[in-house]
Amino acid sequence: MAHIAEKYYRFDIYQGYTGLFEAIYRIIYYFHMPLFMNLSGRIFVTAYIRNDKIEGKRFWRHWVDFAIVYLIIGILTGLAKMIFAEDLIHPFSKTDIFLIPVNPIGHTWYLYILLLFYLLAYLGYKYGLHRYKKVGLVLLMILCFASYYVPSNTYVVLQRSMQFGFYFAFGMMFMPGLDKSAPDSQMNIVLYRILPLIGVILLILKYYLYVNSGGDIQSKWMSMIIALGCSLLFIELFSKLQYLQKESLLNKIGLCSLEMYLFHQFLVSLFIKVSGKIGIQDGVVNCAINLVGTIAIIYIGIAILKKIKLYEYFFKPYTVLSRKRES
């Protein structure tokens, strides 16, 4: 949703809705990547940690799968940027495709950083460094603060690693979420009641001051509290919604979240072009069609691949190859 709104806002496609799209874009961008990183840290622990030890074989299979997917999506992203050159927000060069192993293209930086974080987390568990996770979390918080002084456009991997390592580690450290056996413990009250409340208040204040002053507040600590507080709010909120934990459509869509992230940029740009051709004039209708259409196409595509048993060949190629070798 944020990426759709960003394109509409930056290119001023629907002038009557520019303010609305800017609000959606800015508010979501205040916390959405820290939320994803927090969830990714939790997923790492859930998937690979058993009795405080790392499942090495399972980890490496998935890590190599992920690396292959990253390279493929990186190449496709580069090709798409050449095709939709006039719709780009950031400059792009053809030579960027050859630098994919060291310099991610566009939204694929998230996959690149996850590969790095997963590898570091694996090494931490393998060599027992996770025993010092509280000290590590404090150091990562300091790096997160320092990241705001690193140019993000010049040193993408360095800046994003410094900025989001704290949220990834936080997700690993507090993976169980709200302790159901002690819901009123001091730690849970701070993490899932007070901090989210402060985060939401600061988010509203930050955007209010932005609208009325014409410039964003550059407070690093405010940005970090908003990011962490709003992330914890959404994690706790969705953990309370029982219908998301059952065999509901929203839950099934959530299971395709990685694929949604991988392909949404392509479809968002495509829908913008198509809607312009067929003459959809209302910005809200266009945005809704883009959002629902993107989700539907990716979800149906993944369902078809699973139905015809080709999903793993696309998204887990190394795992498939390893199974064949073992058999």
Secondary structure, DSSP 8 states (H G I E B T S, - for coil): -HHHHHHHHHTTSSGGGHHHHHHHHHHHHTTHHHHHHHHHHHHHHHHHEETTEE-HHHHHHHHHHHHHHHHHHHHHHHHHHHHTGGG-SS---GGGGGGTTTS--GGGHHHHHHHHHHHHHHHHHHTTGGGGHHHHHHHHHHHHHHHTTS-TTTSHHHHHHHHHHHHHHHHHHTTT-S-TT-TT-HHHHIIIIIHHHHHHHHHHHHHHHHHHHSS----HHHHHHHHHHHHHHHHHHHHH-GGGSSS-HHHHHHTTHHHHHHHHHHHHHHHHHHHHHHT---HHHHHHHHHHHHHHHHHHHHHHHHHTT-HHHHH-HHHHHHHHHH-
